Amino acid sequence: MLNVCVLGCGRAGMIHARSYAGSVAGARLIALCDPVAGVRNAAAAELDVNRCYADWQEALADTDIDAVIVVTPTGLHHDIVVAAAAAGKHVFCEKPMASSEKECDEMIAACARAGVKLQIGFMRRFDESIRHAKEAVDAGEIGDVVLVKSLTRGPSRPKDWMYDVRASYGPIGEVSSHDLDMLRWFAGSEVASVYAIGGNFRSPEVAGDHPEWYDSFAMTLSFDDGKLGMIDGAQYVRYGYDARLEVLGTHGSILVGQQPREAYTVARPDGSVRRPMNDSWTYLFREAYVHEAQAFVDAIAHGTEPLATGHDGKMAVRLVNMGLASLLGHTVVFDTEEHP
Ligand SMILES: NC(=O)c1ccc[n+]([C@@H]2O[C@H](COP(=O)([O-])OP(=O)(O)OC[C@H]3O[C@@H](n4cnc5c(N)ncnc54)[C@H](O)[C@@H]3O)[C@@H](O)[C@H]2O)c1
C-alpha cells in the first residue's frame, strides 16, 4: 500500500483526495495538509482522515508518507516538490508545473537525484475519449497527422488576481496549458513557433487598471516536423465549460468534444433542440482524474515512466510563456532551444 498525503485541499486538491480515499487500488490517503484550518478540518471530516498538517514541511517529515500530491497554488510547487523529493517522497504535481523553466529543471533534477517518480497533472491524457482518439491516431487510422486543434473555454468570471497577466498568464496558462499538452502529445513533435492574438471582450470595466488583460485568444503553432496546430481559449464565457479536440490527418479526422452534461436531448415542435450543457471541468474530467491517480500509483509500483513527465510539464510552461510573449508583443515567437 502506498501511503499518500494531499498538500492543498482546495478545488483540485479535493478531487485528488477523494480519489485516493477510495478509488485507487494499491494506495490510501493517510494525511492532508492545508494552512487554512476550516478547509483542512472540512476535508478531514469528509474523508475520515485524522493525520492533518498545517505546514507542508511537517508533512514531509512524516516518514509514513510515501507519496505527495501537490495541489497548492502554483507559486509553491517548486519549493514543495524539491523538498518532497529530498525527503524521498514520490511526487504528483499539478499543472502549471512551476513559474519558470528553471524551476521545472530543478524539480526534475531533484526527483531524478532522489530516484522518485514525478508525474504532472495533465489528466486529459487519461480521459477515455481522448485515449481512444490517441490510439486511433497511433494505429494510423487517419493517416499522418496534419493539424491538431484544441479549445478550452471556462464559464467563470476571472478571480481578481488573474487580471494581472504577468502573474497569471491569463487564459493561455489558466485554461490552455492542457490544450498545449494535447497538441504536443498528438503531434508527437515539439513546437517550433507560436503566434497568438487576443482581446478583452467581456470585462471592459477592468481595461483601465489592466490594459493587458485578454479574456479570449487564438493561437497558431508550427511543429519541428512541419505539423500545424491551432488553439482557442477563453475565460468567462458563461455558457458552460467547453473542451474540444480535433485531429486532422492525411485521410481522415477525429473529433472529441461537445460532451453534454446529461444523456438526453429535448426536441420541440418549434424546431429547437436543447441539450444540458456541461458546466465544469470537475464533471467533464471526473473519471480522468481517477485514471490519472491510478496511473501514478501503477508507475511507482512497476517502476515505469509516468505518462505525463516533468519534461512534459516544463514544455507546457515554455509554450505558455511563448504564447503570452507573442500575444503581448504582436509577433511570432520561435523556440530557439534544442529539442531533445
Ligand atoms: N489539472 C487541472 O485540471 C487543474 C484544475 C484546477 C486547478 N489546477 C491546479 O491546481 C493547483 C491548485 O488550484 P486550485 O484551483 O485547487 O486552487 P485553490 O485555491 O482552490 O486551492 C489551493 C489550496 O492550497 C492551499 N494552500 C495554500 N498555501 C498552502 C501551503 N503552503 N501548503 C499547503 N496548502 C496550501 C490553500 O489553502 C487552498 O486550500 C494550481 O496549480 C492549479 O493551476 C489544476
The ligand as a MOL file (V3000), in Angstrom:
LIG
                    3D

  0  0  0     0  0            999 V3000
M  V30 BEGIN CTAB
M  V30 COUNTS 44 48 0 0 0
M  V30 BEGIN ATOM
M  V30 1 N -5.4620 19.6890 -13.6890 0
M  V30 2 C -6.4430 20.5590 -13.6300 0
M  V30 3 O -7.3720 20.4750 -14.4140 0
M  V30 4 C -6.4630 21.6380 -12.5960 0
M  V30 5 C -7.6900 22.2160 -12.2460 0
M  V30 6 C -7.6890 23.2120 -11.2670 0
M  V30 7 C -6.5150 23.6130 -10.6730 0
M  V30 8 N -5.3300 23.0520 -11.0560 0 CHG=1
M  V30 9 C -4.0710 23.4700 -10.4280 0
M  V30 10 O -4.0650 23.0100 -9.0710 0
M  V30 11 C -3.4210 23.9810 -8.2230 0
M  V30 12 C -4.4160 24.4360 -7.1320 0
M  V30 13 O -5.5100 25.0690 -7.7860 0
M  V30 14 P -6.9610 25.1440 -7.0920 0
M  V30 15 O -7.8740 25.6430 -8.1310 0
M  V30 16 O -7.2800 23.8560 -6.3800 0 CHG=-1
M  V30 17 O -6.6980 26.2970 -6.0260 0
M  V30 18 P -7.4690 26.5700 -4.6420 0
M  V30 19 O -7.1660 27.9670 -4.3080 0
M  V30 20 O -8.9010 26.1210 -4.7380 0
M  V30 21 O -6.7500 25.5660 -3.5940 0
M  V30 22 C -5.4200 25.7150 -3.1870 0
M  V30 23 C -5.3300 25.2150 -1.7390 0
M  V30 24 O -3.9530 25.2270 -1.3510 0
M  V30 25 C -3.9120 25.6610 -0.0190 0
M  V30 26 N -2.5860 26.1870 0.3060 0
M  V30 27 C -2.1250 27.4600 0.2190 0
M  V30 28 N -0.8730 27.5390 0.6750 0
M  V30 29 C -0.5340 26.2860 1.0650 0
M  V30 30 C 0.6390 25.7260 1.6540 0
M  V30 31 N 1.7020 26.4770 1.9540 0
M  V30 32 N 0.6620 24.3920 1.9270 0
M  V30 33 C -0.4190 23.6120 1.6620 0
M  V30 34 N -1.5740 24.1070 1.1180 0
M  V30 35 C -1.6120 25.4120 0.8070 0
M  V30 36 C -4.9940 26.7380 0.0720 0
M  V30 37 O -5.3760 26.9900 1.4210 0
M  V30 38 C -6.0970 26.0990 -0.7520 0
M  V30 39 O -6.9700 25.3210 0.0420 0
M  V30 40 C -2.9550 25.1060 -9.1500 0
M  V30 41 O -1.6390 24.8510 -9.5550 0
M  V30 42 C -3.9110 24.9840 -10.3440 0
M  V30 43 O -3.3950 25.5200 -11.5380 0
M  V30 44 C -5.2850 22.0650 -11.9980 0
M  V30 END ATOM
M  V30 BEGIN BOND
M  V30 1 1 1 2
M  V30 2 2 2 3
M  V30 3 1 2 4
M  V30 4 1 4 5
M  V30 5 2 4 44
M  V30 6 2 5 6
M  V30 7 1 6 7
M  V30 8 2 7 8
M  V30 9 1 8 9
M  V30 10 1 8 44
M  V30 11 1 9 10
M  V30 12 1 9 42
M  V30 13 1 10 11
M  V30 14 1 11 12
M  V30 15 1 11 40
M  V30 16 1 12 13
M  V30 17 1 13 14
M  V30 18 2 14 15
M  V30 19 1 14 16
M  V30 20 1 14 17
M  V30 21 1 17 18
M  V30 22 2 18 19
M  V30 23 1 18 20
M  V30 24 1 18 21
M  V30 25 1 21 22
M  V30 26 1 22 23
M  V30 27 1 23 24
M  V30 28 1 23 38
M  V30 29 1 24 25
M  V30 30 1 25 26
M  V30 31 1 25 36
M  V30 32 1 26 27
M  V30 33 1 26 35
M  V30 34 2 27 28
M  V30 35 1 28 29
M  V30 36 1 29 30
M  V30 37 2 29 35
M  V30 38 1 30 31
M  V30 39 2 30 32
M  V30 40 1 32 33
M  V30 41 2 33 34
M  V30 42 1 34 35
M  V30 43 1 36 37
M  V30 44 1 36 38
M  V30 45 1 38 39
M  V30 46 1 40 41
M  V30 47 1 40 42
M  V30 48 1 42 43
M  V30 END BOND
M  V30 END CTAB
M  END
